[in-house]
Amino acid sequence: MRIGPGFGLFGQLFGAIFAGLTFIVVAVVLIGLLVLVVRFLLSATRAADIYVRLHDVAKDAPLVDAPVAGGPVADAPVADAPVADAPVATAPRTTRTKRIPKVPPTV
């Protein structure tokens, strides 16, 4: 049994080429995944900003879960508690215009 240098110069050359191509493929895949994650995060952030802008509550409106000044809500007597009016539901503000299709629908 002979223990030698392996496959020689050609084996080392093919091994180096294989390792280089593997590195390039893995790097391209990782960069592609990074680009997709960044695009997703940017679009999700923009969608969240639009949602908050369209569904923003007035700044001076009382919070539903605001604590009672005298203590916890459970300690307040039920019969003496004033009933607040329900908030008025308003339609969300939209800034979009009607979209006109570029191609007419097929019949």
N, CA, C and O atoms as a GROMACS GRO file, in nm:
protein
  428
    1MET      N    1   0.085  -0.118   0.000
    1MET     CA    2   0.000   0.000   0.000
    1MET      C    3   0.089   0.124   0.000
    1MET      O    4   0.180   0.137   0.082
    2ARG      N    5   0.062   0.211  -0.089
    2ARG     CA    6   0.145   0.329  -0.104
    2ARG      C    7   0.068   0.451  -0.054
    2ARG      O    8  -0.044   0.476  -0.099
    3ILE      N    9   0.124   0.525   0.036
    3ILE     CA   10   0.065   0.650   0.084
    3ILE      C   11   0.144   0.762   0.018
    3ILE      O   12   0.261   0.785   0.048
    4GLY      N   13   0.078   0.830  -0.073
    4GLY     CA   14   0.148   0.930  -0.150
    4GLY      C   15   0.081   1.065  -0.141
    4GLY      O   16   0.001   1.090  -0.052
    5PRO      N   17   0.114   1.152  -0.233
    5PRO     CA   18   0.062   1.289  -0.229
    5PRO      C   19  -0.081   1.302  -0.278
    5PRO      O   20  -0.128   1.415  -0.294
    6GLY      N   21  -0.152   1.195  -0.301
    6GLY     CA   22  -0.290   1.206  -0.345
    6GLY      C   23  -0.301   1.189  -0.495
    6GLY      O   24  -0.244   1.096  -0.552
    7PHE      N   25  -0.373   1.278  -0.560
    7PHE     CA   26  -0.396   1.266  -0.703
    7PHE      C   27  -0.295   1.346  -0.785
    7PHE      O   28  -0.311   1.356  -0.907
    8GLY      N   29  -0.197   1.401  -0.725
    8GLY     CA   30  -0.094   1.472  -0.798
    8GLY      C   31  -0.136   1.615  -0.831
    8GLY      O   32  -0.228   1.670  -0.773
    9LEU      N   33  -0.065   1.671  -0.927
    9LEU     CA   34  -0.087   1.810  -0.965
    9LEU      C   35  -0.225   1.830  -1.028
    9LEU      O   36  -0.291   1.930  -0.999
   10PHE      N   37  -0.270   1.738  -1.113
   10PHE     CA   38  -0.401   1.753  -1.177
   10PHE      C   39  -0.513   1.743  -1.074
   10PHE      O   40  -0.612   1.815  -1.083
   11GLY      N   41  -0.499   1.654  -0.978
   11GLY     CA   42  -0.599   1.642  -0.872
   11GLY      C   43  -0.609   1.769  -0.789
   11GLY      O   44  -0.719   1.813  -0.754
   12GLN      N   45  -0.495   1.827  -0.757
   12GLN     CA   46  -0.496   1.953  -0.682
   12GLN      C   47  -0.556   2.066  -0.765
   12GLN      O   48  -0.628   2.150  -0.712
   13LEU      N   49  -0.525   2.069  -0.893
   13LEU     CA   50  -0.579   2.172  -0.981
   13LEU      C   51  -0.732   2.160  -0.991
   13LEU      O   52  -0.803   2.260  -0.978
   14PHE      N   53  -0.782   2.038  -1.014
   14PHE     CA   54  -0.927   2.018  -1.023
   14PHE      C   55  -0.994   2.045  -0.887
   14PHE      O   56  -1.105   2.098  -0.884
   15GLY      N   57  -0.930   2.011  -0.779
   15GLY     CA   58  -0.983   2.038  -0.645
   15GLY      C   59  -0.993   2.187  -0.619
   15GLY      O   60  -1.090   2.233  -0.560
   16ALA      N   61  -0.893   2.262  -0.662
   16ALA     CA   62  -0.896   2.407  -0.642
   16ALA      C   63  -1.005   2.471  -0.728
   16ALA      O   64  -1.074   2.562  -0.683
   17ILE      N   65  -1.020   2.424  -0.852
   17ILE     CA   66  -1.127   2.476  -0.938
   17ILE      C   67  -1.264   2.445  -0.879
   17ILE      O   68  -1.352   2.530  -0.877
   18PHE      N   69  -1.282   2.321  -0.830
   18PHE     CA   70  -1.408   2.283  -0.769
   18PHE      C   71  -1.438   2.367  -0.644
   18PHE      O   72  -1.551   2.411  -0.624
   19ALA      N   73  -1.337   2.389  -0.561
   19ALA     CA   74  -1.357   2.469  -0.440
   19ALA      C   75  -1.390   2.614  -0.476
   19ALA      O   76  -1.473   2.676  -0.410
   20GLY      N   77  -1.326   2.668  -0.580
   20GLY     CA   78  -1.354   2.805  -0.622
   20GLY      C   79  -1.495   2.820  -0.676
   20GLY      O   80  -1.564   2.916  -0.642
   21LEU      N   81  -1.538   2.727  -0.760
   21LEU     CA   82  -1.674   2.732  -0.813
   21LEU      C   83  -1.778   2.714  -0.703
   21LEU      O   84  -1.882   2.780  -0.704
   22THR      N   85  -1.752   2.626  -0.609
   22THR     CA   86  -1.843   2.607  -0.496
   22THR      C   87  -1.854   2.735  -0.414
   22THR      O   88  -1.964   2.773  -0.373
   23PHE      N   89  -1.743   2.801  -0.390
   23PHE     CA   90  -1.744   2.927  -0.316
   23PHE      C   91  -1.827   3.033  -0.389
   23PHE      O   92  -1.904   3.106  -0.327
   24ILE      N   93  -1.811   3.041  -0.521
   24ILE     CA   94  -1.884   3.141  -0.598
   24ILE      C   95  -2.035   3.113  -0.593
   24ILE      O   96  -2.114   3.206  -0.576
   25VAL      N   97  -2.074   2.987  -0.607
   25VAL     CA   98  -2.217   2.952  -0.603
   25VAL      C   99  -2.276   2.983  -0.466
   25VAL      O  100  -2.384   3.042  -0.458
   26VAL      N  101  -2.207   2.946  -0.360
   26VAL     CA  102  -2.257   2.973  -0.225
   26VAL      C  103  -2.264   3.124  -0.201
   26VAL      O  104  -2.361   3.172  -0.141
   27ALA      N  105  -2.166   3.199  -0.246
   27ALA     CA  106  -2.168   3.345  -0.227
   27ALA      C  107  -2.284   3.408  -0.302
   27ALA      O  108  -2.350   3.498  -0.249
   28VAL      N  109  -2.311   3.363  -0.425
   28VAL     CA  110  -2.423   3.419  -0.503
   28VAL      C  111  -2.556   3.387  -0.434
   28VAL      O  112  -2.644   3.474  -0.429
   29VAL      N  113  -2.572   3.266  -0.382
   29VAL     CA  114  -2.696   3.229  -0.313
   29VAL      C  115  -2.714   3.314  -0.188
   29VAL      O  116  -2.824   3.364  -0.163
   30LEU      N  117  -2.609   3.331  -0.109
   30LEU     CA  118  -2.620   3.412   0.014
   30LEU      C  119  -2.649   3.558  -0.016
   30LEU      O  120  -2.728   3.621   0.054
   31ILE      N  121  -2.588   3.613  -0.118
   31ILE     CA  122  -2.615   3.753  -0.156
   31ILE      C  123  -2.758   3.767  -0.206
   31ILE      O  124  -2.825   3.865  -0.175
   32GLY      N  125  -2.805   3.669  -0.283
   32GLY     CA  126  -2.944   3.671  -0.330
   32GLY      C  127  -3.043   3.667  -0.213
   32GLY      O  128  -3.141   3.741  -0.212
   33LEU      N  129  -3.018   3.581  -0.115
   33LEU     CA  130  -3.105   3.575   0.003
   33LEU      C  131  -3.102   3.705   0.080
   33LEU      O  132  -3.206   3.750   0.129
   34LEU      N  133  -2.986   3.766   0.092
   34LEU     CA  134  -2.975   3.894   0.162
   34LEU      C  135  -3.055   4.003   0.091
   34LEU      O  136  -3.122   4.084   0.156
   35VAL      N  137  -3.048   4.005  -0.041
   35VAL     CA  138  -3.125   4.103  -0.118
   35VAL      C  139  -3.275   4.082  -0.098
   35VAL      O  140  -3.349   4.178  -0.081
   36LEU      N  141  -3.320   3.957  -0.101
   36LEU     CA  142  -3.462   3.929  -0.080
   36LEU      C  143  -3.509   3.969   0.059
   36LEU      O  144  -3.619   4.023   0.073
   37VAL      N  145  -3.429   3.944   0.161
   37VAL     CA  146  -3.467   3.983   0.298
   37VAL      C  147  -3.475   4.134   0.310
   37VAL      O  148  -3.569   4.186   0.370
   38VAL      N  149  -3.379   4.205   0.254
   38VAL     CA  150  -3.381   4.352   0.261
   38VAL      C  151  -3.502   4.407   0.186
   38VAL      O  152  -3.567   4.499   0.236
   39ARG      N  153  -3.534   4.354   0.069
   39ARG     CA  154  -3.653   4.399  -0.004
   39ARG      C  155  -3.780   4.374   0.076
   39ARG      O  156  -3.868   4.460   0.080
   40PHE      N  157  -3.789   4.258   0.140
   40PHE     CA  158  -3.906   4.228   0.221
   40PHE      C  159  -3.918   4.324   0.338
   40PHE      O  160  -4.027   4.374   0.367
   41LEU      N  161  -3.808   4.351   0.406
   41LEU     CA  162  -3.813   4.442   0.521
   41LEU      C  163  -3.849   4.584   0.478
   41LEU      O  164  -3.923   4.653   0.549
   42LEU      N  165  -3.798   4.629   0.365
   42LEU     CA  166  -3.831   4.763   0.318
   42LEU      C  167  -3.978   4.774   0.279
   42LEU      O  168  -4.044   4.873   0.313
   43SER      N  169  -4.030   4.673   0.210
   43SER     CA  170  -4.171   4.679   0.172
   43SER      C  171  -4.262   4.665   0.293
   43SER      O  172  -4.367   4.728   0.298
   44ALA      N  173  -4.224   4.583   0.391
   44ALA     CA  174  -4.304   4.569   0.512
   44ALA      C  175  -4.303   4.699   0.593
   44ALA      O  176  -4.406   4.736   0.650
   45THR      N  177  -4.191   4.767   0.598
   45THR     CA  178  -4.184   4.894   0.670
   45THR      C  179  -4.270   4.999   0.601
   45THR      O  180  -4.340   5.075   0.667
   46ARG      N  181  -4.266   5.002   0.468
   46ARG     CA  182  -4.349   5.098   0.394
   46ARG      C  183  -4.497   5.066   0.414
   46ARG      O  184  -4.577   5.158   0.431
   47ALA      N  185  -4.533   4.939   0.410
   47ALA     CA  186  -4.673   4.901   0.431
   47ALA      C  187  -4.720   4.938   0.572
   47ALA      O  188  -4.833   4.982   0.589
   48ALA      N  189  -4.634   4.920   0.670
   48ALA     CA  190  -4.670   4.957   0.807
   48ALA      C  191  -4.688   5.108   0.819
   48ALA      O  192  -4.779   5.154   0.888
   49ASP      N  193  -4.603   5.186   0.755
   49ASP     CA  194  -4.617   5.332   0.758
   49ASP      C  195  -4.749   5.376   0.695
   49ASP      O  196  -4.818   5.463   0.748
   50ILE      N  197  -4.784   5.315   0.582
   50ILE     CA  198  -4.910   5.350   0.515
   50ILE      C  199  -5.028   5.312   0.603
   50ILE      O  200  -5.125   5.387   0.613
   51TYR      N  201  -5.022   5.195   0.666
   51TYR     CA  202  -5.131   5.151   0.753
   51TYR      C  203  -5.150   5.246   0.871
   51TYR      O  204  -5.262   5.284   0.904
   52VAL      N  205  -5.040   5.285   0.934
   52VAL     CA  206  -5.048   5.376   1.048
   52VAL      C  207  -5.101   5.511   1.003
   52VAL      O  208  -5.182   5.572   1.073
   53ARG      N  209  -5.058   5.559   0.887
   53ARG     CA  210  -5.105   5.688   0.838
   53ARG      C  211  -5.256   5.684   0.809
   53ARG      O  212  -5.326   5.781   0.837
   54LEU      N  213  -5.305   5.574   0.753
   54LEU     CA  214  -5.447   5.565   0.719
   54LEU      C  215  -5.536   5.536   0.839
   54LEU      O  216  -5.653   5.574   0.839
   55HIS      N  217  -5.483   5.471   0.941
   55HIS     CA  218  -5.563   5.432   1.056
   55HIS      C  219  -5.519   5.501   1.184
   55HIS      O  220  -5.535   5.446   1.293
   56ASP      N  221  -5.464   5.618   1.173
   56ASP     CA  222  -5.415   5.691   1.289
   56ASP      C  223  -5.531   5.742   1.373
   56ASP      O  224  -5.630   5.794   1.321
   57VAL      N  225  -5.518   5.726   1.505
   57VAL     CA  226  -5.619   5.775   1.598
   57VAL      C  227  -5.581   5.918   1.635
   57VAL      O  228  -5.463   5.953   1.638
   58ALA      N  229  -5.683   6.000   1.664
   58ALA     CA  230  -5.656   6.139   1.701
   58ALA      C  231  -5.566   6.143   1.825
   58ALA      O  232  -5.577   6.057   1.912
   59LYS      N  233  -5.479   6.242   1.831
   59LYS     CA  234  -5.382   6.251   1.940
   59LYS      C  235  -5.450   6.276   2.075
   59LYS      O  236  -5.401   6.228   2.178
   60ASP      N  237  -5.561   6.350   2.078
   60ASP     CA  238  -5.624   6.382   2.205
   60ASP      C  239  -5.733   6.282   2.243
   60ASP      O  240  -5.801   6.304   2.344
   61ALA      N  241  -5.752   6.176   2.168
   61ALA     CA  242  -5.854   6.077   2.201
   61ALA      C  243  -5.808   5.996   2.322
   61ALA      O  244  -5.691   5.961   2.331
   62PRO      N  245  -5.900   5.966   2.415
   62PRO     CA  246  -5.859   5.888   2.532
   62PRO      C  247  -5.828   5.743   2.493
   62PRO      O  248  -5.889   5.688   2.401
   63LEU      N  249  -5.736   5.685   2.562
   63LEU     CA  250  -5.701   5.547   2.537
   63LEU      C  251  -5.804   5.455   2.601
   63LEU      O  252  -5.859   5.487   2.706
   64VAL      N  253  -5.830   5.344   2.540
   64VAL     CA  254  -5.928   5.251   2.592
   64VAL      C  255  -5.877   5.186   2.720
   64VAL      O  256  -5.954   5.165   2.814
   65ASP      N  257  -5.749   5.154   2.725
   65ASP     CA  258  -5.691   5.087   2.840
   65ASP      C  259  -5.627   5.183   2.939
   65ASP      O  260  -5.540   5.142   3.016
   66ALA      N  261  -5.668   5.310   2.940
   66ALA     CA  262  -5.608   5.407   3.031
   66ALA      C  263  -5.647   5.374   3.175
   66ALA      O  264  -5.763   5.342   3.201
   67PRO      N  265  -5.552   5.381   3.268
   67PRO     CA  266  -5.584   5.349   3.407
   67PRO      C  267  -5.672   5.457   3.470
   67PRO      O  268  -5.666   5.573   3.430
   68VAL      N  269  -5.754   5.417   3.567
   68VAL     CA  270  -5.839   5.510   3.641
   68VAL      C  271  -5.751   5.585   3.740
   68VAL      O  272  -5.658   5.528   3.797
   69ALA      N  273  -5.780   5.714   3.762
   69ALA     CA  274  -5.695   5.796   3.848
   69ALA      C  275  -5.694   5.747   3.993
   69ALA      O  276  -5.592   5.761   4.060
   70GLY      N  277  -5.806   5.690   4.043
   70GLY     CA  278  -5.814   5.648   4.182
   70GLY      C  279  -5.752   5.514   4.210
   70GLY      O  280  -5.731   5.482   4.327
   71GLY      N  281  -5.720   5.435   4.113
   71GLY     CA  282  -5.664   5.303   4.135
   71GLY      C  283  -5.705   5.210   4.023
   71GLY      O  284  -5.746   5.254   3.916
   72PRO      N  285  -5.693   5.080   4.049
   72PRO     CA  286  -5.730   4.983   3.945
   72PRO      C  287  -5.879   4.989   3.913
   72PRO      O  288  -5.960   5.030   3.996
   73VAL      N  289  -5.914   4.947   3.793
   73VAL     CA  290  -6.053   4.951   3.748
   73VAL      C  291  -6.138   4.855   3.830
   73VAL      O  292  -6.256   4.882   3.853
   74ALA      N  293  -6.081   4.743   3.876
   74ALA     CA  294  -6.157   4.644   3.951
   74ALA      C  295  -6.205   4.699   4.086
   74ALA      O  296  -6.306   4.652   4.137
   75ASP      N  297  -6.134   4.797   4.144
   75ASP     CA  298  -6.172   4.853   4.274
   75ASP      C  299  -6.287   4.953   4.262
   75ASP      O  300  -6.353   4.981   4.362
   76ALA      N  301  -6.312   5.007   4.144
   76ALA     CA  302  -6.417   5.107   4.127
   76ALA      C  303  -6.553   5.039   4.131
   76ALA      O  304  -6.570   4.932   4.073
   77PRO      N  305  -6.652   5.101   4.198
   77PRO     CA  306  -6.785   5.042   4.199
   77PRO      C  307  -6.847   5.047   4.059
   77PRO      O  308  -6.830   5.145   3.987
   78VAL      N  309  -6.916   4.941   4.023
   78VAL     CA  310  -6.971   4.929   3.889
   78VAL      C  311  -7.089   5.024   3.869
   78VAL      O  312  -7.102   5.083   3.762
   79ALA      N  313  -7.174   5.039   3.969
   79ALA     CA  314  -7.294   5.121   3.953
   79ALA      C  315  -7.261   5.269   3.944
   79ALA      O  316  -7.333   5.343   3.877
   80ASP      N  317  -7.155   5.316   4.008
   80ASP     CA  318  -7.121   5.457   4.010
   80ASP      C  319  -7.032   5.498   3.893
   80ASP      O  320  -7.009   5.618   3.872
   81ALA      N  321  -6.983   5.403   3.818
   81ALA     CA  322  -6.890   5.436   3.710
   81ALA      C  323  -6.967   5.499   3.595
   81ALA      O  324  -7.067   5.445   3.550
   82PRO      N  325  -6.919   5.615   3.545
   82PRO     CA  326  -6.986   5.677   3.430
   82PRO      C  327  -6.960   5.596   3.304
   82PRO      O  328  -6.852   5.540   3.285
   83VAL      N  329  -7.060   5.590   3.220
   83VAL     CA  330  -7.047   5.517   3.094
   83VAL      C  331  -7.005   5.616   2.986
   83VAL      O  332  -7.073   5.716   2.961
   84ALA      N  333  -6.894   5.587   2.924
   84ALA     CA  334  -6.844   5.675   2.818
   84ALA      C  335  -6.915   5.643   2.687
   84ALA      O  336  -6.953   5.529   2.662
   85ASP      N  337  -6.932   5.744   2.607
   85ASP     CA  338  -6.991   5.723   2.475
   85ASP      C  339  -6.895   5.642   2.389
   85ASP      O  340  -6.773   5.655   2.401
   86ALA      N  341  -6.950   5.560   2.303
   86ALA     CA  342  -6.868   5.481   2.213
   86ALA      C  343  -6.802   5.574   2.111
   86ALA      O  344  -6.865   5.670   2.066
   87PRO      N  345  -6.678   5.546   2.075
   87PRO     CA  346  -6.612   5.631   1.975
   87PRO      C  347  -6.684   5.623   1.841
   87PRO      O  348  -6.737   5.518   1.804
   88VAL      N  349  -6.685   5.732   1.772
   88VAL     CA  350  -6.750   5.740   1.643
   88VAL      C  351  -6.660   5.675   1.539
   88VAL      O  352  -6.543   5.712   1.526
   89ALA      N  353  -6.714   5.579   1.467
   89ALA     CA  354  -6.636   5.512   1.363
   89ALA      C  355  -6.634   5.599   1.238
   89ALA      O  356  -6.738   5.641   1.189
   90THR      N  357  -6.516   5.624   1.190
   90THR     CA  358  -6.501   5.702   1.068
   90THR      C  359  -6.434   5.616   0.963
   90THR      O  360  -6.362   5.522   0.996
   91ALA      N  361  -6.458   5.647   0.840
   91ALA     CA  362  -6.396   5.573   0.730
   91ALA      C  363  -6.248   5.609   0.724
   91ALA      O  364  -6.212   5.725   0.748
   92PRO      N  365  -6.162   5.514   0.693
   92PRO     CA  366  -6.020   5.545   0.684
   92PRO      C  367  -5.993   5.644   0.571
   92PRO      O  368  -6.058   5.642   0.467
   93ARG      N  369  -5.895   5.728   0.596
   93ARG     CA  370  -5.858   5.827   0.494
   93ARG      C  371  -5.778   5.757   0.385
   93ARG      O  372  -5.685   5.682   0.413
   94THR      N  373  -5.817   5.782   0.263
   94THR     CA  374  -5.742   5.725   0.152
   94THR      C  375  -5.695   5.837   0.061
   94THR      O  376  -5.766   5.936   0.040
   95THR      N  377  -5.576   5.820   0.009
   95THR     CA  378  -5.520   5.921  -0.082
   95THR      C  379  -5.505   5.863  -0.222
   95THR      O  380  -5.454   5.930  -0.312
   96ARG      N  381  -5.551   5.739  -0.241
   96ARG     CA  382  -5.536   5.677  -0.372
   96ARG      C  383  -5.646   5.722  -0.466
   96ARG      O  384  -5.758   5.752  -0.424
   97THR      N  385  -5.613   5.727  -0.592
   97THR     CA  386  -5.712   5.756  -0.695
   97THR      C  387  -5.753   5.624  -0.759
   97THR      O  388  -5.688   5.522  -0.739
   98LYS      N  389  -5.860   5.626  -0.836
   98LYS     CA  390  -5.908   5.506  -0.901
   98LYS      C  391  -5.806   5.460  -1.005
   98LYS      O  392  -5.757   5.539  -1.086
   99ARG      N  393  -5.776   5.333  -1.001
   99ARG     CA  394  -5.676   5.278  -1.092
   99ARG      C  395  -5.743   5.238  -1.223
   99ARG      O  396  -5.844   5.167  -1.223
  100ILE      N  397  -5.686   5.283  -1.333
  100ILE     CA  398  -5.738   5.251  -1.466
  100ILE      C  399  -5.648   5.144  -1.526
  100ILE      O  400  -5.527   5.165  -1.535
  101PRO      N  401  -5.705   5.029  -1.567
  101PRO     CA  402  -5.620   4.924  -1.623
  101PRO      C  403  -5.560   4.968  -1.756
  101PRO      O  404  -5.621   5.043  -1.832
  102LYS      N  405  -5.440   4.919  -1.782
  102LYS     CA  406  -5.372   4.953  -1.907
  102LYS      C  407  -5.431   4.878  -2.026
  102LYS      O  408  -5.432   4.928  -2.138
  103VAL      N  409  -5.480   4.756  -2.001
  103VAL     CA  410  -5.536   4.673  -2.107
  103VAL      C  411  -5.682   4.647  -2.074
  103VAL      O  412  -5.713   4.612  -1.960
  104PRO      N  413  -5.772   4.663  -2.170
  104PRO     CA  414  -5.912   4.635  -2.139
  104PRO      C  415  -5.933   4.486  -2.113
  104PRO      O  416  -5.861   4.403  -2.168
  105PRO      N  417  -6.031   4.453  -2.030
  105PRO     CA  418  -6.053   4.310  -2.002
  105PRO      C  419  -6.102   4.236  -2.125
  105PRO      O  420  -6.169   4.292  -2.211
  106THR      N  421  -6.067   4.110  -2.133
  106THR     CA  422  -6.111   4.028  -2.247
  106THR      C  423  -6.251   3.977  -2.222
  106THR      O  424  -6.290   3.953  -2.108
  107VAL      N  425  -6.325   3.961  -2.330
  107VAL     CA  426  -6.466   3.919  -2.319
  107VAL      C  427  -6.477   3.769  -2.326
  107VAL      O  428  -6.588   3.715  -2.318
   0.00000   0.00000   0.00000
